[in-house]
Amino acid sequence: MSADRIIEDAKEHIRKIAPSDVNITGIDYEGPVVVIYTTDMDKFASNNDIVRQLAQGLRRRVAIRPDPDSLADPDLVEKRLREIIPEEAQITDIYFDDDSGEVTIEAIAPGIVIGKHGSILNEIKKDIGWAPKVVRAPPIPSKTVSDIRNYLRQISDERKSILKKVGRRLSRQRIEGETWVRTTGLGGYREVGRSATLLSTRESKVLIDCGVDPSDREGGTPYFNAPELLPLDSIDGVVITHAHADHCALLPVLYKYGYDGPVYCTPPTRDLMSLNQLDYLKVSFGEGKKAPYDSSHVREVVAHCIPLKYGETTDIAPDIRLTFQNAGHILGSSVCHFHIGDGLYNIAFTGDMKFERTWLFNATANKFPRLETLFIEATYGGHRDHQPSRHDAANNLREICERTLKKGGKILIPVFAVGRSQEVMLVLEELMRTGKLPTVPIYLDGLIWEATAIHTAYPEYLNSQLRTQIFQMGQNPFLSSVFKRVETQEMRERISHDGESCIVLTTSGMMNGGPVLEYLKNWADNPQNTLVFVGYQADGTIGSKIQRGIKEITLSERGRPVTVKMRMNIETSEGFSGHSDRRQLMSYIASLDPKPERIIIGHGDEHKCIDLASSLYKKFNVETRAPMNLETIRMK
């Protein structure tokens, strides 16, 4: 059905459903959404059945937005809002979304913005024309979130053009004849890194993830030159499971070389992904390597992002619908469920997953409307891969830290900025608050502070216990005075050379760059100090080499090689991983509803992928595959 036909159908449905006095000023197809503009927002707001009936009739997502001409100037609206809202509400930000005609009011005390029985909010609704949304201000302001909001506002006209183009492409004429579904591995199969999978049907192509291999010093890109992927403008959309570099760092490369389509991910993934992509450029520059893209391509990614919440189903191609569910790995990480054709086939990609409630997140979603094939990771899929419980992991970290601090040593913990760092922060804060560890400064270096701020901007993606602790009990562990942000090179130098015992959490998590190497150079030769690994170390990374017992390692300092002797204690505190271990992976498959007909294993060392595939086949009597990169599998 063409976009024009969809719009005509929408007009017909509105005539049948909407009251005759509702003034419709325009209808358009923006991205996957049919947008209806009106000067009578209140009449739609008071009758949700109209929107539901329209969505059911059109089989499309429907959004009701105020007519753009009816929206007052944002500067005048902001001034008026500050006049209406009492000062004690402590407004921290007011930002406008031209896409939706919505103004979001962030305040320390959102209840005061709303007023008794909604009195102030009602006054706002009558007075400003924009649709107001009141939210609690994040406890830690995020520069990334603020910059993205401001950028999207600056490019509002370009953004609408992008969405209209996506809408037209989505509504192109369906191809008649035989149907088929297949996938091609373009990276991340029988290896960890450069995750990329192409999902193809007769009429659509969708790329799932576009990451870098952190262990490959030559660049570690997916197979961008595979004929299935080319030309890049034939891709209908890119879906990003989560914001780690091995899943998203090379997405801007697509825009550099001609892709100009949409990117689908959750809102926190968009923000964290931008943070990590810009850091990837910074690290490349610092190591004297030519970056594969520049910051303009990161902005292109942001401009083309269509963020989706968990449980929100959206057309991403003429014959493919996408729904995100929680994966439990990091903030905003998603299991991606693809419904293909009119009930033809259903595929779910877990991405990286954790089938256990953690300090931050709920366990991976395991229930789907339909499921024929599941793609699952095998990072810890080997038969000997068993991780301690979170409780045991916390005790183990306490014992390691206690031994080192008693000797007056320093503790260096390399972490990914997103996920592991926040979990380790929560554990260390509780240990010090409850007196189970001596109170010493915990320095946060690299992107950790900003990544933590983004976590506080999206509390709905955290588990309910942590949300209650932060927002109802007023106990925000991320704001503890034990945490100190490392903001300058001078501060880093001081921490490295003074005699004070401390703990440093810093990037990168696999030690292949970033501030962690500065601390390592200064602390490695002192047996009083301890290096603690809390996350996965891919083969070939500096972290992996140290973890396996290398006694000397060559690093770069101002372009010259420097040999570092490893005399500090090397410890591994298992149980902090955001990946499921062998037991959890098996339990996840056992719990799936419905059971899939086929399971495809990737994102693991070769022997672990093969081992997990064999074990799942034997235990569940289900077809399993551990394909290689560039292997294509026909599903239907």
N, C-alpha and C positions, 0 to 999 in steps of 0.2 A: 504494500500500500504506500503510495507516494506521500510526501510531506503535505502537499496541497490537498490530497484526498483526506488525510488525517485531520487537517484543520477544518475542512468542510464538514466532516463527520462530527467534529467537536462542536461546531456551530449548530448542527442539527440536534445533537444531544442537549445542548444548552437550551435551545428553544423548547424542547420537550420537558426538561427537568426544572430549569431555573424559573423563579417567579418573574412575571412579565415586567415588574418594575425594577429589576436588576439591570443596571447599565453596563454592558460589556463593550469595552473600547478597543479590544484587540485580542487576537489569538495567534500564538506562534509556537514553533517546535524548537526548543532550545536544549541541545544535548539529548538526553533520554526523556525529557519532560515536556508535556504539552502545557504551555503557560497561558493562562487566561487573565487578561488585564481588565480591571474594573474600577469604577469610582465608588462602588458600593461594597467595600471590604466588610463592613459590619454585617451585611445581610448574609454573606458567605460564612463569616465567622460564627454566626448564630445558628447555622444549619449545616453541620458537617456531612449530612446525608447527600447534599448536592455534589460535593467533591467525590465522595465514595462512589456514587452512582455514575458520575462521569468517568472515573478511573476504570470501573468495571465495564462500562459500555465501550470505551475506547481501547481497553486492555493496554493502557499506558499510564505512567505516573502523571498526575495532574497537579499543578501548582496554581494557586490563586494569588495574584499580586496586584498591588495598587497601580493604577495608571501612572506612568512616569511623569506625565504633565501635572498630576495632582500632588506630586511630592514637593514639599517646600525645600528651599535651599538648606543643605546640611549645616552650614555655619549658623544660620538663623535658628534652625531646630535645636542645635546643641546649646546655643545661648538660652533659648526658652526652657529647655530641659533643666538647665542649672538654676533657673529661676523657680521652677515648679518644685523640684526635688529638694527636701531639707538638707542642710549641710551635714547633719549628723549621719546621713547615709554614706558619706565618704566615697563619692564617685571616683573611681580610678581611671576609667576610660569610657568613651562613647564612640562607637564606630558604626558606620553605615554600610549596608550591603545593597548595592544597586540591583544585583541579580534578583533579590527577593523583596526589595522595598522594605527591608527590616532594619531597625536601629537597635543595636544591642547596648544596654546600659550595664556596665560593670561597677559593682559597689561592694565595699566591705560589709555593709549591712543592707542586703537586698530587700529585707522585709520593710524597711523604711521607705524605699523607693516605691514599693507596692502600696503601702499605706493600709490603714485599718479598713477591713472589708474591701480592699482593692480600690479605695477612694482616690489615691494619688495616681495609680496606674490608669484608672478610668478617665481622669482629667487629662492625662498625657495622650491617651487614645483619641479623645475628642479634639485635642488642640493641635497636634503636629502632623497628621496625615500619614506619617510612616507607621509601620507596625512595630510596636515596642516589644523588646525581649529583655527581661531582667535576669542577670546572672550574678553569682557571687564572684568577686574578684579573686584571681589566683593568688595564693599566698606569696609566690615568688614571681615577680614580673618577668616575662620572656621577651627578649629582644626579637627573637625569630618570629614568634607569633605576631607581634606588633608589626614587624617589617612586612610580613606576608599580607596582613590585613591592609596595610597602607598601599602596598604595591597593587593588590587586586582592585583597590578603589581607584588608583591612578589609571589603570588600564581597563576600566569598566566597559568602554565602547568596544575595544578590541576583544574583550572577554565575551561580550554578547555575539560578536561576529563569529568567534570560535565555536560557541555553543550552537549557533544556528547552522553552521557548516556541519557539525557533528550530527545534529538532528536530521538534516537533509540526507546525509550518508546512511544513517540508521534506517531511513524510510525508503531506501531504494527498492526497486522491483525485485521480488523474490525469484530465484531461478527454478524453473520446473525440471522434473526428471529425477534421476537416482540421487539419493542422499548418502553421505558418508561422513565419518568423524575420525580424525587421526591426530596423533601428537608426535612432535619431533623434539628430541633432546638437543638443545643448543649449548648446554653447559650445566654443570652440577650433577652429572650422572657418573656413578662410581668415583666420585671425588666430592670434596667440600670446597665450594667457591664457584664464582661466575654462574650462578643459577640463572637459567633461561630455558623456557619451554614454549614451543609454538603449538597452539591448538588450532587445527584447520578443519573446516567443513567445505562443502562444495562452493559455498558463497561467502565464507568469512575466514579471517585470520586474526587470532588474538595472541599476543605475546605475554607470557606470565613470567615476571621478574626479568631483571637485566643487570646482573651483578658482576663484580670483579673477583678474581682469584687472589686473595691477599698473600699467598705464598709464592706467586709467580712474579719475579722481579722484572720481567719483560713486559708486563701489562695485564696478562691474565684475562683476556676478553672472551665473551661468548663467541660462537661461530657466526659472526655478523655476515660473513660472505656466503653462508649456506643458501643455495638457490631457493629453498622454500620460503626464506624470509624476504627475498628481494622481489621487486623494488620495495623500499621501506614505506612508500606511500600507499602500498596495497594492504597494509596492516590496519584493521578496524579499530584496534585499541590495545593499550598496554595495561596489564593488571599487576600491581605491586603488592605482594603478600605482607611485607614489613620493611622497616627502614634500615636494616643492617646493610653494610657496604657490599657484602657478597650477594645481595639480592637487588640492590638499586643504584649502586655507585655509577654505573655506566649508562644509565637511562638518558642523560643529556647528550650522549654521543648520537643517539637516534635523531635528535633534533638538529644536530650539527650536519648530518648527512641526508636530510630531506624529509624525515617524518614530521608531520604536523597534526597528528591526531590526538585523541584524548588519552589521559592516564587516569585509571580508576584505583582508588585506595581509600583508606579511612582518613578522617581529618588529622589525627595525630601523626599518621604515617607521612602525610604530605609535609608537615612541618619538620619532623625529625629527619626525613629524607633530604630536605633542602639543607638542613644543618650539616648532615654527613657528606653530601655532595660538595658543598663549599669547603669543608674540611679536607676532603680528598684532593681538591685543587691546592690547598695550602700546604699539605704534606708533600705533594708532588713537587711543588716549587721549592720547599725546604730541602728536599733530597736532590735538587738539581735535575729532575726528570721533566720531560715535556709532557704536560697534561693533555689528555685526549679531548678536552673541551674547555670552554671558559665560562665565566659567571653568567654571560648572556644566555647560554644554553640552559643553565639552572633556572633562570627566570622564565624561559620558554616552558620548562616542565611545570612550574607553578601556574603559569597562565593556562595551561591545558589540563590541569588536574580537575577531575570531577569527584569530589569527596563523597563517600557513602558511609552511612552508619551501619553498625551491625544489624542484620535482619531486614535491611532495605533492599528490595529486589528491583533490578534495573536492566533494561535492554542495553546491551553493549555492541550488538551486531544485529542484522535483520533476523537471524535465527538463533541468537545466544542471549540468555538472560543470566545475570550475575547476582549472587547474594553473598555478603561477607558474614562470617560468624567468628567469635572469639577463638584465637589459637593459643592464648595463654603464654606466649613466648616473650614478647616485649609489648610496650604500649602501642595499642592499635594494630597489633599483628592479627592476621586473618586467615581462617580457612576459607578458600574461595570455592563456592559451589556454582557450577555452570549447568544451566538447564538448556539443552540444545534442541532446536526444532519444536514442533508441537508434540511434546512428549517423546521425542525420538531417543534421547540419551541424556544421562546425568553423570557429571564428573566432579569430584572434589579434590582440590589441592590443599594439603594441610599447611604447606610452607614449613617453617620451623615451628615446632609445637611443644607444649608442656602439658601432659595429661595428669596434672596434680595442682591443687590449689596452692599458690605460693604466697609470699609476703605481699606481693603486688597484685596478682591477677587470679581470676578463676580458671579452672581447668579447661582444656580444649573442648569445644562443642563437638558432640558426637551423635546428634540426631538431625536427620535431613528428610525432606519430603520424599525424595527418591535418590538412589545412588547405585550406579552400575560399576563405575571404576573409581578407585581411590589412589591418589598419588601421595606417598608418605615419605618422610625423611628417615635416614638411618645413621645419623651422626653418632649415636650411642646404641646402634642396633646389633653389635656383636654379642655373642652368647655370654661373654664375660663382662659385659658393660652393665654394672649395677652400681647405682649411686646411693649414697646415704640419704636418709630423710633430711628435711630442712632442719629439724631439731638437732640431729647429729652433726649436720654441717656447721650450725652455729656454735656448738660446743667445741668442735674441732678448730674452728677459727679462733675461738676464745683461748684455747690452750696454746696455739701457735703464737698469738699476740702476747699472751701473758709471759711466755718463756723469753721472748725477745725484749719486752719492756723491762723485765726484771734485770736484764743484763745492760740496760741503758741503750739498747740498739734502736735502729730505725726499721720501719716495715714498709715495703714497697709492694703495692697490689696493682698489677696491670689489669684494667677492665675495659670492656666496651662502654662507651659513654652512655649507651641506652640499654637499660635492663639490668645487667649484672651490677653496675655501679650503684643503682638505687636500692637493690636488694641488700648489698653489702653495707650500704649506709644505714639502712633500717636496723640491721643486726648489730652493727658496732654502736649505734646510738643507744639501743636498748641495753646492751652489755654495760656501757658506761653509766647510763642513767640509773641502772639497778645495782651498781657497785660491783659487778662481776668482772670488770676490767678497770684498771686505773684510768683516770680521765687525762688524756693527752690530746693535743690538737690533731684533727683529721683534715688534711689538706686535700682539696679537690682541684685537680689540674686538668688541662685540656678542655673538652667540651662538656664535662660532667655537670657543672653548675647550670649551664643553659639547658641541657637535656633534662635535668631535674625540674627546672622551671616549666618546661613544656609538659611534664607529667602533672604538675599542679594546675595547668590550664585545662586539662581534660579529666576531671575527677570521675566522670561517669564510666571511664574505661578501667578504673582501679577496682579491686574487690571491695565488697560492701563493708568489711571490717575496717579497712584502712580509710575509706570514705567517712565512716562514722567517727573514727578516731580524730581525723583532721577537722571535719566540719561541724560535728555535733559536740564532741568532747573538748574541742579546742586544743588538742595535743598534736601538733604537726612535727613529726620527728625530723623532717627535712630542714626545719628552721632551728634546730638545736645549735647552741653556741659552740659545740665542739667542732662544727664544720667551718673551715676557713677556705675562702676562694683564692686560688693563686691567679693573680691578674697580670703580673709583669715578670719579665725575665730576671729582674733584680730580686724579686721575692723568691723566685725559684732558686736562684743562686744562694740566697741566705738560708733557705730551708736545707739545701744540699750540704752546706758547709758548717752550720752551727752544731753545737753538741747536744741539742735538745732531742729527747726521744719523741717520735711522732709516727703517724701513719699517713702515707700518701696513696690516694687512689688516683690513677692517671691513665690516660690513653697512650698508645693503642693497646687493645686487649691482647693481641698476639705479638706485641713488641716489635712490629715491623715499621716503626716510625713513631713520631709523636714525642711528647715530653718525657715519657717513661724512660727513654734512652739517656736523657740528661741525668736523671737520678741514678740510673744503673752505672754510668761511667764513674760517678762520685762515690757510690756506696758498695760496689761489687767486691772490692778487695778487703772489706772489713767483715770478719766472721761473726761479729756481734749483730750485724744486720740480717734481715730476712726478706727474701722475695717470695711472695705467696701467689700461686696461680689459683684462680677461682673460676676460670672459663676454659672453653675448648681451645687447644693450640693446634692449628692445622699443620700438616707435614710441610717442612721446608721453611717455616717461620722461625724467627729468632727465639720466640717463646718456646717452640717445640724443641729446638736444639738445646736450650738451657735446661728445660724440663727433663730431657733425656741424659743430662749429665756432662755436657761439654764443659771443659775447664778453662778454655780461652775463647773469646769471641772478638771478631774484628768489626768495629763500628766506624762511622765516618764523623769527623769533626772538622768543620770548615773546609770540607772537600778533601781532607787528608785521612788516610786509614789510621785508626787507633786500636791497639790490642788491649782488651780488658780481661783481667784474670778474675775468674769466678770463685771468690772465697766466701761470699755471703751464704747463709743457709738458703736452701731451695726447698720450698714446701708446696704441696698441692692440697687445697681444701676442696674436696669434692662435695657435690650436693647443691651447689649454687647455680648449676647450669640451667639455662632456659630451654634446654632440649630434654625430651623424654629419654629415659634409659630403656634397656631391653625389656624389663618387666612392664614398664608403663606403656611401651609401644604394643606389646602383646595384649595388655589389658584394654587398650584403646580399641584395637580390632575386635576384641571379644564384646565390647560394649556398644559397637556401632549399631545404629538403628536407622535404616535397614542395613543388612549385610551386603557388601558389594560383591559383584561377580568376579572382579579382577582387582588386584592390588599391584601398583607399580612403585618400585623402591628407588629412591635417589638420595642425593645430599648425604653421602657417606663414603668412607674409604671402600675400595672395591670389595675387599673380603667381607666387610660388614654388610654391604648391600646384598651380596650373594647369600651370606649366612641368614640374614633376616628373611629374604625371599623364600629360602628353603624351609625355614622354621614355620613361617606363616602357612605355607602350602601344606606341610605335614599336620599342623595343629588344626587348621580351619578348613582344609580341603577346598581351597579357593585357588584359582589361577593366579600366579605371581610372576613378575618379571623384574629383573634388575638390568635395564637396558644400558647401553653405552651411549656416549655423546654421538650425535648425528644419526642415531637409530630412530626409525619411524615405526609407530605401532598403530595399526588400524583398530579402532574401537567398535565401529558399526559399519 
